[in-house]
Amino acid sequence: MSVQAQKRPPAPPSKTEMINMKSRELDKRYNTEKRLIMNHPLATKKMKRDQLKALNEKYHSQKRLLKKM
């Protein structure tokens, strides 16, 4: 008879680790979307400015929510 030890599942991340992970993910997504907007070949300057303004508002509101946690 053979006995195999079961591996213990990894511990869930702490609250601060979770917030930091979500914050990095948010920053990465923000930078990707910003790059896509800036490099769009057909968008005019006004369209880009409007899209960046909306993106910045969304980013800052989500960042505020993360800090409240």
Secondary structure, DSSP 4 states (H G I P E B T S, - for coil): ----PPPPPPPPPPHHHHHHHHHHHHHHHHHHHHHHHHT-SS--HHHHHHHHHHHHHHHHHHHHHHHH-
